[in-house]
Amino acid sequence: MINSKRIYLLVAIIFVLFMAWAAGFLLFDNAINKYAADKYCKTDAVVVLTGGRNRIAESIRLLNDNLAEKLFISGVSEKVSIKDIENKAGVHIDSPDKVELGYKAHDTIGNALEIKEWIENNNITSVRLVTSNYHLPRSMVELNALDLPLEILPHPVYSDSIAKRWYMSWGTFKFMAEEYNKFLAAWLRNLF
């Protein structure tokens, strides 16, 4: 026979964990939709993580506006050139010699490691990190976990395809919940 006290305790624990997750999710959603991009501060470099809409175009615009001396694009597919990037992003790079492509990364942890290597090889002390607003918390956790002597200026890119009112779209809720869970996993992994 199952002990009813144990069942109540288990249900109470599950309920508390769910409520903690839900409260954290609401805080996460609030934070990612309130990022403001600093459009004036200069950094040594702009680093951008591939994968989301408008990230690369935004990073090129920042370079063209002379907000950094270098641009590093992390997570580029093999055989992709700077010209391919210009064509796909629909922008012109004023100084292609200031752009370097990273071909090693396949995920956010890989991006952080690839960026670390590039930063160390180029004596970079400050970067503007360009990625999607929902991806910034996890990207910051992964970069900060590497304990680099580096100033990181987060630069969010917002996408029209991700509804700000996630509660009105099952697809957006599911996507946001997955990203929040990935953030929690990265945060917990790097906590110790």
C-alpha positions as CSV (number, residue, x, y, z in Angstrom):
1,M,0.0,0.0,0.0
2,I,1.3,3.5,-0.9
3,N,1.7,5.9,1.9
4,S,-0.6,8.9,1.4
5,K,1.7,11.2,3.2
6,R,4.5,10.4,0.7
7,I,2.1,11.1,-2.2
8,Y,1.1,14.5,-0.7
9,L,4.8,15.3,-0.1
10,L,5.7,14.3,-3.7
11,V,2.8,16.4,-5.1
12,A,3.8,19.4,-3.0
13,I,7.4,19.2,-4.1
14,I,6.3,18.9,-7.8
15,F,4.0,21.9,-7.3
16,V,6.7,24.0,-5.7
17,L,9.2,23.1,-8.4
18,F,6.7,24.0,-11.1
19,M,5.9,27.3,-9.5
20,A,9.6,28.2,-9.1
21,W,10.1,27.3,-12.8
22,A,7.0,29.4,-13.8
23,A,8.2,32.4,-11.8
24,G,11.7,32.1,-13.3
25,F,10.2,31.8,-16.8
26,L,8.2,35.1,-16.2
27,L,11.3,36.9,-15.0
28,F,13.3,35.5,-18.0
29,D,10.6,36.7,-20.4
30,N,10.5,40.1,-18.8
31,A,14.3,40.5,-18.9
32,I,14.8,39.5,-22.5
33,N,12.1,41.9,-23.7
34,K,13.6,44.9,-21.9
35,Y,17.2,44.7,-23.2
36,A,18.2,48.0,-24.7
37,A,20.9,48.1,-27.4
38,D,23.6,50.7,-26.7
39,K,24.2,52.2,-30.1
40,Y,27.0,54.5,-29.2
41,C,29.6,52.7,-27.0
42,K,32.7,51.5,-28.8
43,T,34.3,48.2,-28.1
44,D,37.5,46.5,-29.4
45,A,35.3,44.1,-31.4
46,V,31.9,42.9,-32.3
47,V,31.2,39.2,-31.9
48,V,28.1,37.7,-33.3
49,L,26.7,34.2,-32.9
50,T,25.1,32.8,-36.1
51,G,21.7,31.2,-36.0
52,G,19.0,33.9,-35.6
53,R,17.4,36.3,-37.9
54,N,19.2,39.7,-38.5
55,R,22.1,38.9,-36.2
56,I,24.8,39.1,-38.8
57,A,23.2,42.1,-40.6
58,E,23.1,44.0,-37.3
59,S,26.8,43.1,-36.5
60,I,27.9,44.3,-39.9
61,R,26.0,47.6,-39.4
62,L,27.8,48.1,-36.1
63,L,31.2,47.5,-37.7
64,N,30.3,49.8,-40.6
65,D,29.3,52.5,-38.0
66,N,32.8,52.2,-36.6
67,L,31.6,51.0,-33.2
68,A,34.5,48.4,-33.2
69,E,37.7,47.7,-35.1
70,K,37.0,44.1,-35.7
71,L,34.1,41.7,-36.3
72,F,34.2,38.0,-35.4
73,I,31.3,35.8,-36.7
74,S,31.2,32.6,-34.7
75,G,29.6,29.4,-35.9
76,V,29.9,29.8,-39.7
77,S,29.3,26.8,-41.9
78,E,32.2,25.4,-43.7
79,K,33.0,26.9,-47.2
80,V,31.0,30.1,-46.4
81,S,32.9,33.2,-47.4
82,I,32.6,36.8,-46.4
83,K,31.0,37.5,-49.8
84,D,28.4,34.8,-49.1
85,I,27.7,36.4,-45.7
86,E,27.2,39.8,-47.4
87,N,24.8,38.3,-49.9
88,K,22.8,36.3,-47.4
89,A,22.5,39.2,-44.9
90,G,21.8,41.7,-47.7
91,V,24.4,44.2,-46.5
92,H,27.7,45.5,-47.7
93,I,30.8,45.3,-45.5
94,D,32.8,48.5,-45.8
95,S,36.0,46.9,-44.6
96,P,36.1,43.1,-45.2
97,D,39.6,42.9,-43.9
98,K,38.2,43.7,-40.4
99,V,36.0,40.5,-40.5
100,E,37.0,37.1,-39.4
101,L,34.9,33.9,-39.6
102,G,34.9,31.1,-37.0
103,Y,34.1,27.7,-38.4
104,K,34.5,25.5,-35.3
105,A,31.4,26.2,-33.2
106,H,28.2,24.2,-33.6
107,D,26.4,25.3,-30.4
108,T,26.5,28.0,-27.8
109,I,29.2,26.3,-25.7
110,G,31.3,26.0,-28.9
111,N,30.6,29.7,-29.7
112,A,32.0,30.7,-26.3
113,L,35.1,28.5,-26.7
114,E,35.7,29.8,-30.3
115,I,35.2,33.4,-29.2
116,K,37.6,32.8,-26.2
117,E,40.3,31.6,-28.6
118,W,39.8,34.5,-31.0
119,I,39.8,37.0,-28.2
120,E,43.1,35.7,-26.8
121,N,44.7,35.6,-30.2
122,N,43.7,39.2,-30.9
123,N,44.3,40.8,-27.5
124,I,40.7,41.9,-27.2
125,T,39.6,43.4,-23.9
126,S,36.0,44.4,-24.8
127,V,33.3,43.0,-27.1
128,R,29.8,43.8,-28.1
129,L,28.0,40.4,-28.1
130,V,25.3,40.3,-30.8
131,T,22.7,37.6,-30.6
132,S,19.0,37.2,-30.3
133,N,17.4,38.7,-27.2
134,Y,16.2,35.3,-26.0
135,H,19.7,33.9,-26.5
136,L,21.6,36.6,-24.7
137,P,21.2,35.2,-21.1
138,R,22.6,31.8,-22.1
139,S,25.3,33.3,-24.2
140,M,26.4,35.5,-21.4
141,V,26.4,32.6,-18.9
142,E,28.7,30.6,-21.3
143,L,31.1,33.4,-21.9
144,N,31.3,34.5,-18.3
145,A,32.0,30.9,-17.3
146,L,35.3,31.1,-19.2
147,D,36.4,33.7,-16.7
148,L,38.0,36.0,-19.3
149,P,39.4,39.4,-18.5
150,L,36.8,40.9,-20.8
151,E,34.1,43.6,-20.8
152,I,31.0,42.3,-22.5
153,L,28.4,44.6,-23.8
154,P,25.2,42.7,-24.7
155,H,23.5,43.7,-27.9
156,P,20.1,42.1,-28.5
157,V,18.5,41.5,-31.8
158,Y,14.8,41.2,-31.8
159,S,12.9,39.0,-34.3
160,D,9.5,39.6,-35.6
161,S,9.0,35.8,-35.8
162,I,9.1,35.5,-32.0
163,A,5.9,36.9,-30.5
164,K,6.4,39.1,-27.4
165,R,3.1,37.8,-26.2
166,W,4.2,34.2,-26.0
167,Y,1.0,33.3,-24.2
168,M,-0.9,34.0,-27.4
169,S,1.1,31.5,-29.5
170,W,1.7,27.9,-28.6
171,G,4.7,27.8,-30.9
172,T,6.3,30.8,-29.3
173,F,5.6,29.5,-25.8
174,K,7.2,26.2,-26.7
175,F,10.3,27.9,-28.2
176,M,10.7,30.3,-25.2
177,A,10.3,27.5,-22.7
178,E,13.0,25.4,-24.5
179,E,15.3,28.4,-24.5
180,Y,14.6,29.1,-20.8
181,N,15.3,25.4,-20.0
182,K,18.6,25.6,-21.9
183,F,19.5,28.8,-20.0
184,L,18.7,27.1,-16.7
185,A,20.8,24.1,-17.6
186,A,23.8,26.3,-18.6
187,W,23.4,28.4,-15.4
188,L,23.3,25.3,-13.2
189,R,26.2,23.6,-15.0
190,N,28.4,26.7,-14.5
191,L,27.2,27.4,-11.0
192,F,29.8,25.1,-9.4
